[in-house]
Amino acid sequence: MEASFWHQKWERGDIGFHESEVNPFLIEHFEELNLTRGNRIFLPLCGKTRDAAWLLACGYRVVGAELSELAINELFKELGLEPEISKVGKLARYRAEDIDILAGDIFAVSAGYLGPISAIYDRAALVALPACIREHYTSHLMNITDTAPQLLITYEYDQLLMDGPPFSVNEDEVKRHYGASYQLKSVGSKDVAGGLKGKVASTEAAWLLQKNKIIG
């Protein structure tokens, strides 16, 4: 899936993946990560998510990565913030009080560019990527965040009935990517009202991923 695919979606306004409200699973389960105010939360492939405003209002700092600078500009506009923009390697950094967004390829984001992360909130990243990229993505995500705890949102549906994104990521796949590094806990699931994109019956699921303790 080329970068042009996502750029064209934002340019056309074809952003059905953008939720107009804060994700209910975020509200219901984020406190289970046991964080404190001021902690930095990483939102990979964040778009212009309303979830960023909710996290900021709760006293957290937000760090995002997003390919589309159009989406990032819309995010800051909706937040009522004027970002400072600087170059970081192949990326651009958009910064305002308590929020940093790195614009460009997620695989160009390093731990050094990102800085210390207390938790990851992945609502739309893993499910946005085709199967051939997801293993690379999950390995990279753990590497740049020092395997920070996660609240992960996935969809599960019959992939034969509809092409992604969002793609179907079932329990076995979550365990395959993350089971060796995290303790996995299913914390919620619900049917998608009206079906995913109004086309196919789907379940939305929330996972809590806590870093495995090293015994020794």
C-alpha positions as CSV (number, residue, x, y, z in Angstrom):
1,M,0.0,0.0,0.0
2,E,1.7,3.1,-1.3
3,A,1.8,6.5,0.6
4,S,-0.1,8.0,-2.4
5,F,-3.1,5.8,-1.4
6,W,-3.4,7.7,1.9
7,H,-2.5,11.1,0.5
8,Q,-5.3,10.8,-2.1
9,K,-7.8,9.7,0.6
10,W,-7.1,12.9,2.6
11,E,-7.1,15.1,-0.5
12,R,-10.5,13.7,-1.6
13,G,-12.0,13.8,1.9
14,D,-12.5,10.0,1.7
15,I,-11.9,9.5,5.4
16,G,-14.7,7.2,6.5
17,F,-12.1,5.7,8.9
18,H,-12.2,9.0,10.8
19,E,-14.4,8.8,13.9
20,S,-16.4,12.0,14.6
21,E,-16.5,11.1,18.3
22,V,-14.0,9.9,20.9
23,N,-13.7,6.1,20.8
24,P,-15.8,4.6,23.6
25,F,-13.2,2.0,24.3
26,L,-10.7,4.7,25.0
27,I,-13.0,6.3,27.6
28,E,-13.8,3.0,29.2
29,H,-10.4,1.3,29.4
30,F,-7.6,3.9,29.2
31,E,-7.4,4.2,33.0
32,E,-6.5,0.5,33.1
33,L,-3.0,1.4,31.8
34,N,-2.4,3.0,35.3
35,L,-0.8,6.2,34.0
36,T,-0.4,9.6,35.6
37,R,-1.1,13.1,34.4
38,G,1.7,14.4,32.2
39,N,2.6,11.0,30.8
40,R,3.4,10.9,27.1
41,I,1.0,8.8,25.0
42,F,1.9,7.7,21.4
43,L,-0.8,7.6,18.8
44,P,0.6,5.9,15.6
45,L,-1.0,6.8,12.3
46,C,-3.2,9.3,14.2
47,G,-4.9,11.2,11.4
48,K,-6.9,14.1,12.9
49,T,-8.4,11.9,15.7
50,R,-10.7,13.4,18.2
51,D,-9.1,11.1,20.7
52,A,-6.1,13.4,20.9
53,A,-8.3,16.2,22.3
54,W,-9.7,13.8,24.9
55,L,-6.3,12.7,26.1
56,L,-5.1,16.3,26.3
57,A,-8.2,17.3,28.3
58,C,-7.4,14.4,30.7
59,G,-3.9,15.9,31.4
60,Y,-1.8,13.6,29.2
61,R,0.8,14.7,26.6
62,V,0.2,13.4,23.1
63,V,2.8,12.3,20.6
64,G,1.6,11.2,17.1
65,A,2.9,9.9,13.8
66,E,0.9,10.6,10.6
67,L,1.8,10.4,7.0
68,S,-0.6,13.2,5.8
69,E,0.4,16.8,6.7
70,L,-3.1,17.8,5.5
71,A,-4.5,15.6,8.3
72,I,-2.1,17.1,10.8
73,N,-3.0,20.6,9.9
74,E,-6.7,19.8,10.3
75,L,-5.9,18.2,13.7
76,F,-4.2,21.4,15.0
77,K,-6.9,23.6,13.6
78,E,-9.6,21.6,15.4
79,L,-7.6,21.8,18.6
80,G,-7.3,25.6,18.2
81,L,-3.5,25.4,18.3
82,E,-0.8,26.9,16.0
83,P,2.0,24.5,15.7
84,E,5.7,25.2,15.4
85,I,7.1,23.2,12.5
86,S,10.7,21.9,12.3
87,K,12.6,19.2,10.3
88,V,13.6,16.0,12.1
89,G,15.6,13.8,9.7
90,K,13.2,12.8,6.9
91,L,10.2,13.9,9.0
92,A,8.6,17.2,10.0
93,R,7.7,17.8,13.6
94,Y,4.5,19.8,14.4
95,R,4.7,21.0,18.0
96,A,2.4,22.9,20.4
97,E,1.9,22.8,24.1
98,D,1.6,19.1,25.2
99,I,1.4,17.8,21.7
100,D,4.0,16.7,19.1
101,I,3.1,15.1,15.8
102,L,5.8,13.6,13.4
103,A,4.8,13.9,9.8
104,G,6.0,11.2,7.4
105,D,6.6,7.5,7.2
106,I,6.1,5.7,10.5
107,F,9.1,3.5,9.7
108,A,11.3,6.7,9.6
109,V,10.3,7.4,13.3
110,S,13.1,6.5,15.7
111,A,13.2,6.2,19.5
112,G,15.3,9.3,19.5
113,Y,12.8,11.3,17.5
114,L,9.9,10.0,19.6
115,G,11.4,10.5,23.0
116,P,10.2,8.6,26.2
117,I,6.7,7.1,25.8
118,S,4.6,5.9,28.7
119,A,1.9,4.1,26.7
120,I,0.6,3.5,23.1
121,Y,-2.9,4.0,22.0
122,D,-3.4,2.2,18.6
123,R,-6.9,2.7,17.4
124,A,-6.3,2.9,13.6
125,A,-2.7,1.9,12.9
126,L,-2.5,-1.9,13.0
127,V,-5.8,-2.4,11.2
128,A,-4.8,0.2,8.6
129,L,-1.9,-1.9,7.3
130,P,-2.0,-4.9,5.0
131,A,-0.9,-8.3,6.4
132,C,2.5,-8.1,4.7
133,I,3.4,-5.0,6.6
134,R,1.8,-5.7,10.0
135,E,4.7,-7.8,11.4
136,H,7.2,-5.2,10.4
137,Y,5.0,-2.5,12.0
138,T,4.5,-4.3,15.3
139,S,8.2,-5.0,15.7
140,H,9.1,-1.4,14.9
141,L,6.5,0.0,17.3
142,M,7.9,-2.1,20.2
143,N,11.4,-1.1,19.3
144,I,10.8,2.7,19.2
145,T,8.7,2.7,22.4
146,D,10.7,0.2,24.5
147,T,7.6,-2.0,24.4
148,A,5.4,0.5,26.1
149,P,2.0,-0.7,27.3
150,Q,-0.8,-0.4,24.8
151,L,-4.5,0.0,24.4
152,L,-5.1,-1.6,21.0
153,I,-8.4,-1.4,19.0
154,T,-9.0,-4.0,16.3
155,Y,-11.7,-5.1,13.9
156,E,-12.7,-8.7,13.1
157,Y,-14.8,-9.6,10.0
158,D,-14.7,-12.0,7.0
159,Q,-12.0,-10.5,4.9
160,L,-13.3,-12.3,1.8
161,L,-16.4,-10.1,1.9
162,M,-14.6,-6.7,1.9
163,D,-11.2,-5.4,1.2
164,G,-9.5,-3.3,3.9
165,P,-8.5,-0.9,5.3
166,P,-9.5,-1.3,8.0
167,F,-8.3,-4.9,7.8
168,S,-9.5,-7.8,10.0
169,V,-7.1,-8.6,12.8
170,N,-8.2,-11.5,14.9
171,E,-7.2,-12.7,18.3
172,D,-4.7,-15.2,16.9
173,E,-2.9,-12.5,15.0
174,V,-2.8,-10.1,18.0
175,K,-1.2,-13.0,20.0
176,R,1.3,-13.8,17.1
177,H,2.5,-10.2,17.0
178,Y,2.5,-9.3,20.7
179,G,2.2,-12.5,22.8
180,A,6.0,-12.9,23.4
181,S,6.5,-9.4,24.7
182,Y,3.2,-8.5,26.4
183,Q,0.6,-9.9,28.7
184,L,-2.6,-9.7,26.6
185,K,-6.0,-9.1,28.0
186,S,-9.2,-8.7,26.0
187,V,-11.1,-5.9,27.7
188,G,-14.1,-5.3,25.5
189,S,-15.8,-6.2,22.2
190,K,-19.0,-5.0,20.4
191,D,-20.7,-5.4,17.1
192,V,-20.1,-2.5,14.7
193,A,-23.5,-0.8,14.3
194,G,-24.7,-1.2,10.7
195,G,-21.7,-3.2,9.8
196,L,-18.2,-2.0,8.9
197,K,-18.5,0.7,6.2
198,G,-22.2,-0.4,6.2
199,K,-21.1,-3.4,4.2
200,V,-20.1,-6.3,6.4
201,A,-20.8,-7.6,9.9
202,S,-17.9,-6.8,12.1
203,T,-16.8,-6.9,15.7
204,E,-14.7,-4.1,17.3
205,A,-12.4,-5.3,20.1
206,A,-10.2,-3.6,22.7
207,W,-7.0,-5.2,24.0
208,L,-4.8,-4.2,26.9
209,L,-1.2,-5.0,26.5
210,Q,1.1,-4.9,29.5
211,K,4.8,-5.5,29.2
212,N,6.0,-8.9,30.4
213,K,8.0,-8.7,33.6
214,I,11.5,-10.1,33.3
215,I,12.2,-12.7,36.0
216,G,15.7,-13.2,37.0
